[in-house]
Amino acid sequence: MLPKIISFYLPQYHPIPENDDWWGKGFTEWTNVAKAKPLFKGHDQPFLPSDLGFYDLRVPEVREEQAQLAKEAGIYGFAYWHYWFGNGKRILERPLKEVLISKKPDFPFCIAWANESWNGRWHGLDSKILIEQLFPGHQDYIDYFQDCLPYFQDDRYIKVKDKLLFLIYRPLLIPDANKFIDLWRELGLRQGIEFYFVGIGSEECIKSGFDAFVNTGPIIPDKVRFKTLFEKGIYLLTGQSLKQLINSRTPEVYQYENVVKSVLNRPLHKQEFPLVIPNWDNTPRAGIKGLVLQNSSPDLYGKYLSKAINLVSVKEQKIVFIKSWNEWAEGNTLEPSQIWGSAYLETTKKIISENSHE
């Protein structure tokens, strides 16, 4: 049986009052994407969309077209980043809410709680907290459950063995994660539903009652990051590579192929799902503080995806996560681009088709 291929989905492609206040009227993720510039020789920036253009997620036809492209490529569903900062504070909830209310597109979805504070690090304001992620405790967890309940009751919501898939971005930030998990399981049972909790980033979350975990990525292995022990020592002392210290105007740059090879050779933990990153360049957000996986390509991504599918073929629960569908300012996206056209989607379809015949 083929695994469910689930791609993370970013909703920050429509104006909101908060972003207007912080960054100027009309700010969206596209603002960073459009102003990006090459920071070194051979740097492919700006990285721009093609077929879908600079879309606005308030437009239902855009959401429909995205789902159609994903469906044709063999992607099972989207994991929408969802923002609940505590005490009822939500943000960027409109696209998913309209998907719920309109019942369109008819495409599976689940929620990934992006439970961390927002700061100004993408704009040189590292110490400025824009919205603080709070964990007020018992009643707030109930309130968040009630806020999500209409999504959980939707027929399109993704299930893992009849349990609702719910992801948490920073599981170790929740001060009483065990209590959160236990409470939601109890609240769910009262509604006749069960949860399958997946933590993002660390297997440590398993100790708090999570069912599984997936890496946050990209993870740069030491053998790729460091050529010598001296370089490793410099990094441990300063948090920067030797190259960055010598030239502070250059982001961290690694070869995508080297990173992928290291990832492919790493065995999965028994409760881990693989995460496939098609490409990565977050310099539109982070500038010289960013990370670039250079020379990514649809072919290399295809090898990565094929290996991930093989890794979960022996597991009872078969899921492969892709980061991401549309995180353009982090340079990880499957949507058609001006550089690659629809090649990433075509490769996805090809790899899934090949594995379906094995």
ABEGO torsion letter per residue (X at the ends): XBBBBBBBBBABABBBAAAAAAAEBGBBAAAAAAABBBABBGBBOBBBBBAAEBBBAABAAAAAAAAAAAAAAGBABBBBBBBBAEGGBBBGAAAAAAAAAAGOBBBBBBBBBBBBBBBAAAAGBAABBABBBBBAEAAAAAAAAAAAAAAAABAABBBBGGBBBBBBABAAABABAAAAAAAAAAAAAAAGBBBBBBBBGBAAAAAAGBABBBBAOBBBBAAAABABAAAAAAAAAAGBBAAAAABAABBBBBBAAAAAAAAAABBBBAABBBBBBABBBAAAAAEAABBBBBGBBAAAAAAAAAAAAAAAAABABBBBBBOBAABAAAGBBABBBAAAEAAAAAAAAAAAAAAAAX
